[in-house]
Amino acid sequence: MRQIVLDTETTGLEIRHGNRIIEIGAVEIINRKLTGNHYHQYIQPDRESEEGALAVHGITTEFLSDKPRFAAIAKEFLAFVDGAQLVIHNAPFDVGFLNHELQMLGSQWPKIDSICTILDSLVMARQLRPGQKNNLDALCRHFGINNAHRELHGALLDSEILADVYLMMTGGQVSLSLGGESNSAGNEVTSIKRLDVNREKLTVQFASDDELKSHQDRLEAINKASGGECVWLN
């Protein structure tokens, strides 16, 4: 399964006020493993960021002045996400802005949710932690993920952090500690430690014929003792 964890930064919160996307960051997960493949692009929005938005992301008009416009990067971006499941925190916000940018290019461009499926990690977090804060910082504290390097919001950094959060939320048991620190809820958790994607493959040790026969004999003994209820044989 191919998933793309995605985040955007914008000039402001409201599309109806003419706000635009200024940054897209996305990281790829295949079969629950970060591949190291990512997409990152700053975008010239042809307008100033609102004061509140600028305080959040710190991306200035001067910095964006030589960056490409959305029209120039749309094809490459769609090629990266096409057919994947997008994992987005508060998905309606980002999907709304992406669809608005695509709509401005013309009716021949698809909506993002017509070429990708969408998973809203905020909805998932609220189901897991009802009545609690479920922004990215709160979830990092809950799952013991170190985000001390996140001084300002940034689309690529936030997508990387969200990927860790999503894997923890969907990974089953996350409170087992092997010497980890306690989080604010008092549960012992461990931080995600990423392995080098270029590491040597682990050796796969297969059972010998004698071991397989011994295993089968054991299952048949369990099956007999349980009156035919051995689940490993059924």
C-alpha positions as CSV (number, residue, x, y, z in Angstrom):
1,M,0.0,0.0,0.0
2,R,1.4,3.4,-1.0
3,Q,0.6,6.3,1.3
4,I,1.7,9.9,1.0
5,V,1.7,12.0,4.3
6,L,1.1,15.5,3.1
7,D,1.0,19.0,4.6
8,T,0.7,22.5,3.1
9,E,1.4,26.0,4.3
10,T,-0.7,28.9,3.0
11,T,-0.9,32.7,3.0
12,G,-3.9,32.5,5.3
13,L,-6.8,30.4,6.5
14,E,-9.6,31.4,4.1
15,I,-9.7,30.6,0.4
16,R,-12.5,33.1,0.0
17,H,-10.1,35.9,1.0
18,G,-7.9,35.0,-1.9
19,N,-5.3,33.0,0.1
20,R,-3.0,30.6,-1.7
21,I,-0.6,27.7,-1.1
22,I,3.0,28.7,-0.6
23,E,4.6,25.3,0.4
24,I,3.8,21.6,-0.1
25,G,5.7,18.9,1.7
26,A,5.0,15.1,1.4
27,V,6.7,11.9,2.4
28,E,6.1,8.4,1.0
29,I,5.2,5.4,3.1
30,I,4.9,1.9,1.4
31,N,3.7,-1.0,3.5
32,R,4.1,1.1,6.7
33,K,7.7,1.9,6.0
34,L,9.1,5.4,5.2
35,T,10.9,5.0,1.9
36,G,13.0,8.2,2.0
37,N,11.2,9.4,-1.1
38,H,9.6,12.8,-0.7
39,Y,8.2,15.9,-2.5
40,H,8.9,19.4,-1.4
41,Q,8.2,22.7,-3.1
42,Y,7.9,26.4,-2.2
43,I,5.4,28.3,-4.4
44,Q,5.1,31.9,-5.4
45,P,1.5,32.9,-4.4
46,D,1.5,36.4,-6.0
47,R,0.2,38.0,-2.7
48,E,1.4,38.7,0.8
49,S,0.8,36.3,3.7
50,E,-1.6,37.4,6.4
51,E,0.0,38.5,9.6
52,G,-1.3,35.5,11.6
53,A,-0.1,33.0,9.0
54,L,3.3,34.6,8.7
55,A,3.7,34.2,12.5
56,V,3.0,30.5,12.2
57,H,5.2,29.6,9.2
58,G,7.7,32.5,8.9
59,I,7.9,32.2,5.1
60,T,8.3,35.8,3.8
61,T,7.2,37.3,0.5
62,E,10.9,38.1,-0.3
63,F,11.8,34.4,0.2
64,L,9.0,33.3,-2.2
65,S,9.7,36.0,-4.9
66,D,11.8,33.7,-7.1
67,K,9.9,30.5,-6.5
68,P,7.7,28.8,-9.2
69,R,4.0,29.4,-9.4
70,F,1.6,26.5,-8.8
71,A,1.0,26.1,-12.5
72,A,4.6,25.3,-13.1
73,I,4.7,22.5,-10.5
74,A,1.2,21.0,-10.7
75,K,2.1,18.2,-13.2
76,E,5.1,17.0,-11.1
77,F,3.1,17.2,-7.9
78,L,0.2,15.2,-9.3
79,A,2.5,12.6,-10.7
80,F,4.0,12.1,-7.2
81,V,0.7,11.6,-5.4
82,D,-1.4,10.0,-8.1
83,G,-3.1,6.8,-6.9
84,A,-1.8,7.0,-3.3
85,Q,-3.8,7.4,-0.1
86,L,-3.1,10.9,1.3
87,V,-2.7,11.1,5.0
88,I,-3.4,14.7,6.1
89,H,-4.1,16.3,9.5
90,N,-7.3,18.2,9.1
91,A,-7.7,17.1,5.5
92,P,-10.6,19.4,4.5
93,F,-8.2,22.4,4.8
94,D,-5.4,21.1,2.6
95,V,-7.6,19.3,0.1
96,G,-9.7,22.5,-0.2
97,F,-6.7,24.6,-1.0
98,L,-5.2,22.0,-3.4
99,N,-8.5,21.7,-5.3
100,H,-8.8,25.5,-5.4
101,E,-5.3,25.8,-7.0
102,L,-6.1,23.1,-9.5
103,Q,-9.5,24.7,-10.3
104,M,-7.7,28.0,-11.1
105,L,-5.7,26.2,-13.7
106,G,-8.8,25.1,-15.6
107,S,-11.4,22.4,-15.8
108,Q,-9.1,19.9,-17.5
109,W,-7.2,19.5,-14.2
110,P,-8.5,16.8,-11.8
111,K,-9.5,17.4,-8.2
112,I,-7.0,15.9,-5.8
113,D,-9.6,13.6,-4.2
114,S,-10.5,12.2,-7.6
115,I,-7.0,10.7,-8.1
116,C,-6.2,9.9,-4.4
117,T,-8.1,8.6,-1.5
118,I,-8.0,10.8,1.6
119,L,-7.4,9.7,5.3
120,D,-7.8,12.5,7.8
121,S,-5.5,11.8,10.7
122,L,-7.2,14.4,12.9
123,V,-10.5,12.5,12.7
124,M,-8.5,9.3,13.6
125,A,-6.9,11.1,16.6
126,R,-10.2,12.4,17.9
127,Q,-11.6,8.9,17.8
128,L,-8.6,7.6,19.8
129,R,-8.4,10.5,22.2
130,P,-11.9,12.1,22.5
131,G,-12.1,15.4,24.3
132,Q,-8.3,16.0,24.2
133,K,-6.1,18.3,22.2
134,N,-5.1,16.5,19.0
135,N,-2.9,19.0,17.2
136,L,0.5,17.8,16.1
137,D,2.3,19.0,19.1
138,A,-0.1,17.3,21.5
139,L,0.1,14.1,19.6
140,C,3.9,14.2,19.7
141,R,3.8,14.6,23.5
142,H,1.3,11.7,23.8
143,F,3.3,9.3,21.7
144,G,6.8,10.4,22.9
145,I,7.9,11.8,19.5
146,N,10.7,14.4,19.8
147,N,9.7,17.5,17.8
148,A,11.9,20.0,19.7
149,H,13.3,21.1,16.3
150,R,9.9,22.4,15.2
151,E,10.1,26.1,16.0
152,L,7.9,27.1,13.1
153,H,5.5,25.2,11.0
154,G,6.9,23.9,7.7
155,A,5.2,21.6,5.3
156,L,8.0,19.1,4.8
157,L,8.9,19.0,8.5
158,D,5.3,18.7,9.6
159,S,4.7,15.9,7.1
160,E,7.7,14.0,8.5
161,I,6.4,14.4,12.0
162,L,2.9,13.5,11.0
163,A,4.2,10.3,9.4
164,D,5.7,9.3,12.8
165,V,2.5,10.2,14.6
166,Y,0.4,8.2,12.1
167,L,2.5,5.1,12.3
168,M,2.3,5.3,16.1
169,M,-1.5,5.8,16.0
170,T,-2.0,2.8,13.7
171,G,0.7,0.5,15.1
172,G,-1.3,-1.2,17.8
173,Q,0.5,-1.3,21.1
174,V,2.5,1.9,21.6
175,S,2.8,2.0,25.4
176,L,5.4,-0.7,25.7
177,S,8.6,0.9,26.9
178,L,12.1,-0.4,26.6
179,G,13.7,2.2,28.7
180,G,11.8,5.1,27.2
181,E,10.7,8.2,29.0
182,S,7.2,8.8,30.4
183,N,4.9,11.1,28.5
184,S,2.6,13.6,30.1
185,A,-0.1,11.0,30.6
186,G,2.2,8.8,32.6
187,N,2.4,6.1,30.0
188,E,5.8,4.7,29.1
189,V,6.4,5.1,25.4
190,T,9.3,4.9,23.0
191,S,10.2,7.3,20.2
192,I,10.3,6.0,16.7
193,K,13.8,5.2,15.5
194,R,14.1,5.2,11.7
195,L,16.4,2.6,10.2
196,D,18.6,3.4,7.2
197,V,16.7,2.4,4.1
198,N,20.0,1.3,2.5
199,R,20.9,-1.0,5.4
200,E,21.9,-4.6,4.6
201,K,19.0,-7.1,4.4
202,L,18.5,-9.3,7.4
203,T,19.2,-13.0,7.1
204,V,16.1,-15.1,6.8
205,Q,16.5,-18.4,8.7
206,F,14.1,-21.1,7.5
207,A,13.0,-24.1,9.6
208,S,14.6,-27.5,8.8
209,D,12.6,-30.5,7.7
210,D,13.0,-32.0,11.2
211,E,11.8,-28.8,12.8
212,L,8.8,-28.6,10.5
213,K,7.9,-32.2,11.3
214,S,8.2,-31.5,15.0
215,H,6.0,-28.5,14.7
216,Q,3.3,-30.4,12.8
217,D,3.4,-33.2,15.4
218,R,2.8,-30.6,18.1
219,L,-0.1,-29.0,16.3
220,E,-1.7,-32.4,15.8
221,A,-1.3,-33.2,19.5
222,I,-3.0,-29.9,20.4
223,N,-5.7,-30.6,17.9
224,K,-6.4,-34.0,19.4
225,A,-6.4,-32.6,23.0
226,S,-8.8,-29.8,22.0
227,G,-11.3,-31.9,20.1
228,G,-10.4,-30.6,16.7
229,E,-10.2,-26.9,17.8
230,C,-6.5,-26.2,17.0
231,V,-6.8,-22.8,15.2
232,W,-3.4,-23.2,13.5
233,L,-4.6,-26.2,11.6
234,N,-8.0,-24.7,10.8
